[in-house]
């Protein structure tokens, strides 16, 4: 009999490096007589799995071994697939569970009241039915918030943080962040030729609903202006800075990168579409909004580029492969040592294990005072001696 039987899943948005975690847990697990079971489509795999239905098992359960994970780390995304599912707040009960009673609650947002159901009993039933000793959950704030709930319910859980926003609390680095910055840097460098040829203002939008790390670090390595959710800029001042940048550039162009949640004084971001399982709706493109304001106030033309999904696509870079593989081995170490409720992390520049973050605290934010120049709307470059490699502290 296997020493441990481990279920592993990926939830939320995909990022490069997820497959490296899965492979490392599987490979190292095989060396210690552990069985690893892939749970497909994130938490949905444990809410929608009908153990009595072979077709449902085939859809949501994938036994992992060295053979079927041998090459998965060579590509991006997650070969286990993913979903934005919150088992504690399900809007609909799966058809095969209709007739069963689950705890329900109501929530109201924008005048719309929604009834949601807590399918945690079904999750616990499936974990028991699959005879899983551990769950390794790979995800961002939303995915890990439910991992924390499972730990509270007595399930042995180990977490691995991933998000190109780099905003999970307790760690200075999340899988996917380096590749996102590399992709953004490459895209901006390439588009300089077009923006410069037409002598325009280039506006780039990247992910970052609540935290501005992706925009801030992209600006840091490309030497351009940036706007982040943590600080509302003055619109007139921002435009004046961009006009000055354009005028002082021999090619007569300028660039700025915005987090999707960036704002200026008086600007109210508009949202559209239905909220996902964690209550998030799509935000109107702040890049387009800034473009409209610039053209109202100046005669300058703009080019707006939405880089969001391109940043999370493709294979991981070296940093993400290194961190993902290491986080995977750390997660397996926790399983072998019988520890639960912990998350792989980097703190003070060193690999470590920390408690899974308290969901009530929300995402980790940029420290504006030390990291963002509020006079020049760009990263702060001074006083970096003694900081960890990623220039921030968990």
Secondary structure, DSSP 8 states (H G I E B T S, - for coil): --S-EEEEEE-SS--TTHHHHHHHHHHHHHHTT-EEEEETTTTHHHHS--TT-HHHHHHHEEEE-HHHHTTGGGSSS-TT------GGGBSS--GGGTTS---EEEEEETTEEEEEE--HHHHHHHHHHTT-SEEEEEESHHHHHHHHHHHHTT--EEEEEB-TT---TT-S--BTHHHHHHHHHHHHHHHHHHHHHTT-EEEEEE--SS--HHHHHHHHHHT-EEE-TTS-B-HHHHHHHHHHHHHHSTT--EEEEEETT--BTT----EES---TTS--EE--HHHHHHHHHHHH-S--EEEEE-HHHHT-S---HHHHHHHHHHHHHHHHHHHTT--SEEEEEETTEEEEEE---GGG-S----HHHHEETTTTEE--S--TT--TTS---
